Amino acid sequence: MTDSTYLLGELAKESRMGGAGTETSAREIRRIDLSDFDARREQITEELWEAATDIGFFQLVNHGIDQDSIDQAFTDAAAFFALPTQTKARHSLKKGLNAGWESMTQVRPSIATPDQKESYQLTRPHMEGLWPQDVLPGFQERTLGFEARCRSLAMDVLGCFADKLGLPDGFFVRAHDPRSEQYQSTLRMLHYFAVPDDVEIPADVWRAGAHTDFDCLTLLFQRAGQGGLQVCPGKEAEAQEWTPVEPADDAITCNIGDMLMRWSDDRLPSNFHRVKSPGPDETRSARYSIAFFAQADRDVVIEGPRRRYPPISAADYIQQRIAANFAR
């Protein structure tokens, strides 16, 4: 299979995912306990693999990132998004580098309307001039520290997948090197806008339209009571049956991304997910989340153990995935 055939096929699937579909609770989003990780690694690996190969989504508990650090990250995110627009605009997104602030600019092939959100993105090599230190003292230090903790946890999980795929020890750690100028993993703070009670939400407007992630592994922090995330795995994608992913302060929701699906020769599925707009009887208040995208360094070559697809650099892979979104 050529890359162009593969990518355009993925795009064609995404373009069909814009409908409302139906909601089902038939799928279980498994909660995986990471306590005593080193001692229980073999058991945890099997649980992660079973959940990932089944639905591509799972939640981590007792994951080692303390609740105070998570709460502080959300406090910092809310403080940034509360800044005046002209202040946030001083730190605008650097095109193609996933660094800085943007608002209402992400358009999914599934819906062709902008996601109803703003975001602030941290990608380590590209942050010059993007830190709001003059108005938010300590923001830079705290956010870098939180990103590092997310990366460490992501590497533990990816290490378990490496074991199952027969990859060498430390394989994914070497592929995600924060000291490298080629590093492209991203921490993303997200603010989904509140919707006034008297506003009717069009059917083609979503807080985040249906999509798959481009990365290897996503860690998503959500706040209890701020729902809306849904996943549509496997055969359910044809029927548009969406399973809600309930948020909890003590759980990190994880999903497999396109990059790891390719690296695993499609053994680990990257499935569609979205954030729906509030329904008639649901709260219309703002929604906040924080995502860490473990995305292999630009110069790393992606090639699965079974060589189902030709080797490709992570930089070229991401560029092709982005370019495909504009080939509609």
C-alpha positions in Angstrom: 0.0 0.0 0.0 1.4 3.4 -1.0 1.4 6.4 1.4 -0.9 8.4 -0.8 -3.5 5.6 -1.0 -3.3 5.1 2.8 -3.7 8.7 3.7 -6.4 9.5 1.2 -8.3 6.4 2.4 -8.1 7.7 6.0 -9.3 11.1 4.8 -12.2 9.6 3.0 -13.2 7.8 6.2 -13.0 11.0 8.2 -15.1 13.0 5.8 -18.0 10.6 6.4 -17.9 11.1 10.2 -19.7 14.4 10.5 -23.2 13.2 11.2 -24.8 13.1 14.6 -25.1 9.3 14.8 -26.4 7.6 17.9 -25.0 7.2 21.4 -24.4 3.8 23.0 -23.2 2.6 26.4 -22.4 -0.9 25.1 -18.7 -0.2 25.0 -16.6 -0.2 28.2 -13.8 2.4 28.6 -11.5 0.4 30.8 -9.8 1.9 33.8 -6.3 0.5 34.2 -4.5 0.8 37.6 -0.8 1.7 37.3 0.0 1.4 41.0 3.3 -0.5 41.7 4.1 -0.1 38.0 7.5 -1.8 38.1 6.4 -4.8 40.1 3.2 -5.2 38.1 4.5 -4.2 34.7 3.7 -7.6 33.0 0.1 -7.5 34.2 -0.3 -3.8 33.3 1.1 -4.5 29.9 -1.5 -7.2 29.2 -4.3 -4.9 30.4 -3.1 -2.0 28.3 -2.8 -4.2 25.2 -6.2 -5.7 25.6 -7.9 -2.3 26.0 -5.9 -0.7 23.2 -6.5 -3.5 20.6 -10.2 -3.6 21.5 -11.2 0.1 21.4 -8.0 2.2 21.3 -9.2 4.2 24.3 -8.6 3.5 28.0 -8.3 5.5 31.3 -5.3 5.4 33.7 -5.7 5.6 37.5 -3.1 5.7 40.2 -0.8 7.0 37.4 1.7 8.9 39.5 0.9 12.5 38.6 -0.4 14.0 41.8 -3.8 15.8 41.8 -2.3 19.1 43.0 -0.1 19.3 39.9 -3.1 18.5 37.7 -5.3 21.1 39.4 -2.5 23.7 39.1 -2.2 23.0 35.4 -6.0 23.6 35.0 -5.7 26.8 37.1 -2.8 28.0 34.8 -4.8 27.2 31.7 -7.9 29.1 32.9 -5.7 32.0 33.8 -4.1 32.1 30.3 -7.5 31.9 28.5 -8.9 34.6 30.7 -6.3 37.1 29.4 -7.5 39.8 27.0 -7.4 38.7 23.4 -4.8 41.2 22.5 -2.5 39.8 25.2 -3.0 36.2 24.0 -2.4 37.4 20.4 1.2 38.4 21.4 1.8 34.6 21.7 0.0 33.5 18.6 0.5 30.0 17.1 3.7 29.5 15.0 2.4 27.9 11.9 3.3 24.3 11.5 5.1 24.1 14.8 2.3 23.5 17.3 3.5 26.3 19.6 1.4 29.2 20.8 -2.2 30.4 21.0 -4.9 30.0 18.5 -8.7 30.4 18.4 -11.4 29.0 16.2 -8.9 27.9 13.5 -9.0 24.1 13.5 -11.3 22.8 10.8 -11.9 19.0 10.5 -12.6 17.3 7.2 -15.5 15.6 9.0 -17.5 18.8 9.4 -15.7 21.6 7.6 -16.6 24.1 10.3 -14.2 25.5 13.0 -14.0 23.7 16.3 -15.6 25.9 19.0 -12.4 26.3 21.1 -9.1 28.1 21.7 -5.9 26.4 22.7 -2.4 27.1 23.9 0.3 24.7 22.8 3.7 24.0 24.2 6.3 22.3 21.9 9.7 22.7 23.6 12.0 23.7 20.7 9.7 26.5 19.4 8.6 28.4 22.5 10.8 31.6 22.1 8.5 34.6 22.6 5.5 32.5 23.5 5.6 32.6 27.3 3.3 35.1 29.0 5.7 35.6 31.9 5.0 39.3 32.2 1.3 38.7 33.1 1.5 35.1 34.5 4.6 34.7 36.7 5.7 31.1 37.1 3.5 29.9 34.2 6.5 28.8 32.1 8.2 26.8 34.9 5.1 25.1 36.0 3.9 24.2 32.5 7.3 22.8 31.5 7.3 20.7 34.6 3.8 19.4 33.9 4.8 18.5 30.3 7.8 16.6 31.6 5.6 14.5 33.9 3.2 13.8 31.1 6.0 12.7 28.8 7.4 10.3 31.5 4.0 8.7 32.0 3.5 8.4 28.2 6.9 6.7 27.9 5.9 4.1 30.5 2.7 3.3 28.6 4.5 3.2 25.2 7.2 1.0 26.8 4.5 -1.6 27.5 3.4 -1.5 23.9 7.0 -1.8 22.8 7.3 -5.0 24.8 4.2 -6.5 23.0 5.5 -5.4 19.6 8.9 -6.9 20.2 10.7 -3.5 20.1 13.9 -2.9 22.1 14.0 -1.5 25.6 13.8 2.3 25.6 12.7 2.3 21.9 10.0 5.0 22.3 12.0 7.0 24.9 14.7 7.5 22.3 12.1 8.4 19.7 10.7 11.2 21.9 13.8 13.1 23.1 13.0 16.5 24.7 16.6 17.6 24.4 16.5 17.3 20.6 15.6 20.2 18.3 13.6 17.6 16.4 11.3 17.1 19.4 7.6 17.5 18.4 5.6 16.2 21.3 3.1 18.8 22.4 1.2 19.8 25.6 -2.1 21.5 24.6 -4.3 23.5 27.0 -7.9 23.6 25.6 -10.8 25.9 26.3 -14.2 25.1 24.7 -16.4 28.2 24.8 -19.5 28.5 26.8 -22.7 28.6 24.8 -25.4 31.2 25.7 -28.8 29.7 26.7 -30.6 31.6 23.9 -28.3 30.4 21.1 -29.4 27.5 18.9 -26.4 25.3 18.0 -26.3 24.3 14.3 -26.1 20.6 13.6 -22.8 21.0 11.8 -21.1 22.8 14.7 -19.1 20.8 17.3 -16.8 21.6 20.1 -14.3 19.3 18.3 -15.4 17.5 15.1 -14.8 13.8 14.6 -11.1 13.0 14.0 -8.2 10.7 14.8 -5.0 12.0 16.4 -1.8 12.1 14.4 0.5 11.1 17.2 1.6 7.9 19.0 -0.3 8.3 22.2 -2.6 11.0 23.7 -3.0 11.6 27.4 -6.1 13.7 28.1 -6.9 15.3 31.4 -10.6 16.2 31.9 -12.6 17.8 34.7 -15.5 15.9 36.4 -18.8 17.3 35.2 -17.4 18.6 31.9 -18.3 15.8 29.5 -18.8 15.6 25.8 -16.0 13.4 24.6 -17.2 10.4 22.6 -15.4 7.6 20.7 -16.5 5.6 17.7 -14.4 2.5 17.3 -14.1 -0.2 14.7 -17.3 -1.4 13.1 -19.3 1.2 14.9 -17.8 3.8 12.7 -19.9 2.6 9.8 -23.1 2.8 11.9 -21.9 6.0 13.6 -22.4 4.6 17.2 -20.7 6.9 19.7 -19.6 5.8 23.2 -19.3 8.6 25.8 -16.0 8.8 27.7 -17.0 10.0 31.2 -14.5 12.5 32.7 -13.1 12.1 36.2 -10.5 14.1 38.0 -8.6 11.0 39.1 -8.4 9.4 35.6 -6.3 10.2 32.5 -8.1 9.3 29.3 -5.7 7.8 26.7 -6.0 7.0 23.0 -3.9 5.5 20.3 -2.9 7.8 17.5 -2.3 7.3 13.8 1.5 7.2 14.2 1.4 4.3 16.6 -1.2 2.5 14.5 1.2 2.6 11.6 4.2 1.7 13.8 2.3 -1.3 15.1 1.4 -2.5 11.5 -2.3 -1.6 12.4 -2.4 -3.9 15.4 -3.2 -0.9 17.6 -6.2 1.0 16.2 -6.4 4.8 16.1 -10.2 5.5 16.4 -12.4 8.4 15.7 -13.4 10.7 18.6 -15.1 14.1 19.0 -16.4 16.5 21.6 -20.1 17.1 21.0 -21.8 20.4 21.6 -24.2 20.6 24.6 -27.6 19.1 24.1 -30.9 20.8 25.1 -30.8 19.6 28.7 -27.0 19.8 29.2 -24.9 22.5 30.8 -23.6 25.1 28.3 -20.8 26.3 30.5 -17.2 26.4 29.4 -15.2 23.1 29.1 -11.5 22.8 29.8 -9.1 20.0 29.1 -5.4 19.4 28.8 -3.9 17.0 26.3 -0.3 15.7 25.9 0.5 14.3 22.4 3.4 11.9 22.4 4.6 12.5 18.8 7.9 11.0 17.6 10.8 13.4 16.9 10.9 14.7 13.3 14.0 12.7 12.3 12.8 9.4 13.7 11.9 6.7 11.1 8.5 5.0 11.5 8.6 1.4 10.4 6.6 -1.5 11.9 8.2 -4.8 12.9 6.2 -6.6 10.2 7.0 -3.8 7.6 3.4 -3.5 6.4 4.1 0.1 5.3 7.2 1.7 3.8 9.5 3.5 6.2 8.8 7.2 6.6 10.2 9.9 8.9 7.9 11.3 11.5 8.2 14.8 10.0 7.1 13.5 6.6 4.3 11.5 8.1 2.8 14.4 9.9 3.2 16.7 6.9 1.4 14.2 4.7 -1.4 13.8 7.2 -1.8 17.6 7.4 -1.7 18.0 3.7 -4.3 15.3 3.2 -6.7 17.4 5.3 -6.6 20.0 2.6 -7.1 17.6 -0.3 -10.8 17.5 0.1 
